[in-house]
Amino acid sequence: MKTKSILALFMVVGVLVLVGGDCTPQPPDNTSQPPTTPPTTTPGKTPEEVVNEFYGEYLGALEDMASGLGGNPVEDFIKHDLLTAANQVEIEATIASMTGPGGYDPFLCAQNFPDKSYIVGEPTIGDDNANLTVTFFYGGNPSEVPVVLAKEGGEWKIDEIICQPPGLDQ
């Protein structure tokens, strides 16, 4: 009977070793997992890139309209994803306030179409805003439009296009 008890004990210990593995406490094995690295994120567009993209698309849409392809770029671009939500509301209100003659394009601050070329100036960048000037040309004559960008959702967006009478300082 003693032999059966000893044999049973060895069997139980053997099963425990097979099932439980090594019973001595071990430090966690960190070598089997690759080291974690923070995810890499692609930085968003710079203020200049945002303004260049917006006006490149906008002037292209104006050119399409002028060549008879239709569309209304001002109406079509009000909800552009490169504009902040606040700027979209402001532009809608500006357009709604225009009655009769004397209206203007709130993106160009002008009544006429500019030449195809424009210059985006060097921005002054703060933590959550940036200021720059876009220079449009009308018959070769420059017209500067101040543009304010703000971060919305971590991305630069056009927050304000400042239309002012010529010769007026900001």
C-alpha positions in Angstrom: 0.0 0.0 0.0 2.9 2.3 0.8 4.2 1.7 -2.7 0.9 2.7 -4.2 0.8 5.9 -2.2 4.3 6.8 -3.2 3.6 6.0 -6.8 0.4 8.1 -6.7 2.3 11.0 -5.1 4.9 10.8 -7.9 2.2 10.8 -10.5 0.5 13.9 -8.9 3.8 15.7 -8.8 4.6 14.7 -12.4 1.2 16.0 -13.6 1.7 19.3 -11.7 5.1 19.8 -13.3 3.7 19.1 -16.7 0.7 21.3 -16.3 2.1 24.1 -14.2 5.6 24.1 -15.5 8.3 25.4 -13.2 6.8 26.2 -9.8 9.5 28.6 -8.7 8.6 32.3 -9.1 10.3 33.9 -12.2 10.6 37.5 -13.2 8.5 38.3 -16.3 10.0 37.4 -19.6 10.4 40.7 -21.5 12.6 39.3 -24.1 9.9 37.5 -26.0 8.0 40.7 -26.9 9.4 43.3 -29.3 9.9 46.7 -27.6 6.9 48.9 -28.2 7.5 52.2 -30.0 5.1 55.1 -30.1 3.1 55.2 -33.3 4.5 57.4 -35.9 2.1 60.1 -37.1 2.3 62.0 -40.4 2.4 65.7 -39.5 -0.5 67.7 -41.0 -0.1 70.3 -43.7 1.7 73.6 -42.9 -0.3 76.8 -43.1 1.3 77.6 -46.5 0.3 74.2 -47.8 -3.3 74.6 -46.6 -3.6 78.1 -48.3 -1.9 76.9 -51.5 -4.1 73.9 -51.7 -7.3 75.9 -51.1 -6.6 78.7 -53.5 -5.2 76.3 -56.2 -8.5 74.4 -56.1 -10.5 77.6 -55.9 -8.9 79.4 -58.8 -9.1 76.1 -60.8 -12.9 76.1 -60.1 -13.2 79.7 -61.1 -11.4 79.0 -64.4 -13.7 76.0 -65.0 -16.7 78.2 -64.4 -15.4 80.9 -66.7 -14.8 78.4 -69.5 -18.4 77.3 -69.4 -18.1 74.1 -67.3 -20.6 75.5 -64.8 -20.7 75.5 -61.1 -20.6 78.2 -58.5 -17.2 78.1 -56.8 -18.2 80.5 -54.0 -21.2 78.3 -53.1 -19.3 75.1 -53.7 -16.4 76.1 -51.5 -18.3 77.4 -48.4 -18.1 74.0 -46.8 -14.5 73.2 -47.9 -12.7 71.0 -45.4 -9.7 73.4 -45.3 -12.0 76.1 -43.7 -12.8 76.1 -40.0 -16.4 75.6 -39.1 -16.5 79.2 -37.7 -15.2 80.6 -41.1 -17.8 78.6 -43.0 -20.6 80.3 -40.9 -19.0 83.7 -41.4 -18.7 83.3 -45.1 -22.4 82.1 -45.4 -23.4 85.2 -43.4 -21.4 87.5 -45.6 -22.9 86.0 -48.8 -26.4 86.3 -47.3 -25.9 89.9 -46.4 -25.0 90.8 -50.1 -28.0 92.2 -51.9 -28.0 94.0 -55.2 -24.9 95.3 -56.8 -21.6 95.7 -54.9 -21.2 92.0 -53.9 -17.7 90.5 -53.9 -16.0 87.1 -53.7 -15.4 86.5 -50.0 -12.4 84.2 -50.8 -10.6 86.7 -53.0 -12.0 89.9 -51.5 -12.6 91.2 -55.0 -15.3 91.4 -57.7 -13.1 90.3 -60.6 -11.1 87.1 -61.3 -7.4 87.4 -60.6 -4.6 86.3 -62.9 -3.7 82.6 -62.5 -0.7 83.3 -60.4 -0.7 84.2 -56.7 1.9 84.3 -53.9 1.5 82.9 -50.4 3.6 84.8 -48.0 5.7 83.5 -45.2 3.5 82.9 -42.1 3.9 84.1 -38.6 3.0 81.0 -36.5 1.8 80.9 -32.9 0.8 77.8 -30.9 -2.8 77.6 -32.4 -2.9 80.2 -35.1 -0.9 81.5 -38.0 -1.1 84.7 -40.1 0.0 85.1 -43.7 -0.8 87.2 -46.7 -1.9 86.0 -50.1 -1.0 88.3 -53.0 -3.3 88.0 -56.0 -2.6 89.8 -59.3 -5.2 91.7 -61.4 -3.8 92.7 -64.7 -0.4 92.4 -63.2 -1.3 94.7 -60.2 -0.9 93.1 -56.8 -3.7 92.9 -54.2 -2.9 91.5 -50.7 -5.4 89.5 -48.7 -4.5 88.7 -45.1 -5.4 85.1 -44.1 -5.6 83.8 -40.5 -5.3 80.1 -39.9 -6.3 78.2 -36.7 -5.8 74.6 -35.6 -9.0 72.7 -35.6 -8.9 69.0 -34.8 -5.1 69.3 -34.7 -4.9 70.5 -38.3 -4.3 73.9 -39.8 -7.4 75.4 -41.4 -8.3 78.8 -42.8 -10.1 80.6 -40.0 -10.5 84.1 -41.5 -10.0 85.8 -44.8 -9.8 89.5 -44.1 -11.4 91.6 -46.8 -10.5 95.3 -46.3 -10.6 98.4 -48.6 -7.4 99.0 -50.5 -4.9 101.1 -48.6 -6.3 100.3 -45.2 -3.9 98.9 -42.6 -4.9 95.8 -40.7 
